[in-house]
Amino acid sequence: MLDREQVLKVAHLARLELTPAEEAQFTTQLGDILEYFEQLSQLDTSEVQPTARAIDVSNVTRPDQWEAYRDRDLIVQSAPAPETTLQGDFFKVPKIIGGED
């Protein structure tokens, strides 16, 4: 059985300030929850496979497929700062790592 001192200890660890009414309410509620867990611990689960979910869920995804965009010039021209060098066409983007240069 959970007592008021244990509820106050948990509230202190969680940095919660409880009113006397909340202390009484949470003592009862948390006691009921722990009592329910005690009932659950009496069940035989030796034949139950461990799982992360109560139901089987999986994402429906398609495999990634690389596909070249046909109008490469349009992409480069649409960039905010296109630049053509001997190595090819590029566009400048703001620096996000490091500092301001």
C-alpha positions in Angstrom: 0.0 0.0 0.0 1.3 3.4 -0.9 1.4 6.1 1.8 1.4 9.9 1.7 5.2 10.1 2.5 6.0 8.0 -0.6 3.8 10.3 -2.8 5.6 13.4 -1.3 9.0 11.8 -2.1 7.9 11.1 -5.7 6.5 14.7 -6.0 9.8 16.1 -4.7 11.8 14.0 -7.2 9.6 15.3 -10.0 9.9 18.8 -8.7 6.1 19.1 -8.1 4.4 21.1 -5.4 1.2 19.4 -4.3 -1.6 20.8 -2.3 -3.0 18.7 0.6 -6.0 17.7 -1.6 -3.7 16.6 -4.4 -1.5 14.6 -2.0 -4.6 12.7 -0.8 -5.9 12.3 -4.4 -2.6 11.0 -5.8 -2.0 8.7 -2.8 -5.3 7.0 -3.7 -4.8 7.0 -7.4 -1.1 5.8 -7.4 -2.1 3.1 -4.8 -4.8 1.9 -7.2 -2.3 1.8 -10.1 0.3 -0.2 -8.0 -2.5 -2.6 -6.8 -3.4 -3.2 -10.5 0.2 -3.9 -11.4 0.3 -6.4 -8.5 -2.7 -8.2 -10.0 -1.0 -8.2 -13.4 2.2 -9.7 -12.0 0.3 -12.7 -10.9 -0.6 -13.7 -14.5 1.3 -16.5 -16.2 3.1 -14.9 -19.2 5.6 -17.6 -19.8 4.0 -18.4 -23.2 3.7 -14.8 -24.3 6.3 -13.6 -26.8 7.9 -10.2 -25.9 6.6 -7.4 -28.1 6.8 -3.6 -28.3 3.2 -3.1 -29.4 -0.1 -4.8 -28.6 -0.9 -5.1 -32.3 1.4 -5.7 -35.3 2.1 -2.4 -37.1 4.4 -1.8 -39.9 5.1 1.2 -42.2 4.1 0.8 -45.8 6.9 2.3 -47.8 8.3 2.0 -51.2 12.0 1.4 -52.0 14.0 4.5 -52.7 14.8 4.8 -56.4 17.2 7.3 -57.8 15.9 9.2 -60.8 17.7 11.9 -62.7 15.7 15.1 -63.2 15.4 15.8 -66.9 15.7 19.6 -66.9 18.9 20.2 -64.9 19.4 23.7 -66.3 16.0 24.7 -64.9 17.1 23.6 -61.4 20.4 25.5 -61.5 18.7 28.7 -62.9 16.0 28.6 -60.2 18.6 28.5 -57.5 19.1 31.8 -55.5 22.8 32.0 -56.4 23.7 29.8 -59.4 27.4 29.5 -60.2 29.1 27.8 -63.1 32.7 26.6 -62.7 35.0 24.3 -64.6 33.8 21.5 -62.4 30.2 22.0 -63.3 27.0 23.9 -62.3 26.4 24.6 -58.6 24.4 26.9 -56.5 25.3 28.6 -53.2 23.4 28.0 -50.0 23.7 29.8 -46.6 26.2 28.3 -44.3 24.5 26.5 -41.4 27.4 24.9 -39.5 30.3 26.9 -38.0 30.0 30.6 -37.8 29.4 33.6 -39.9 32.0 34.2 -42.6 
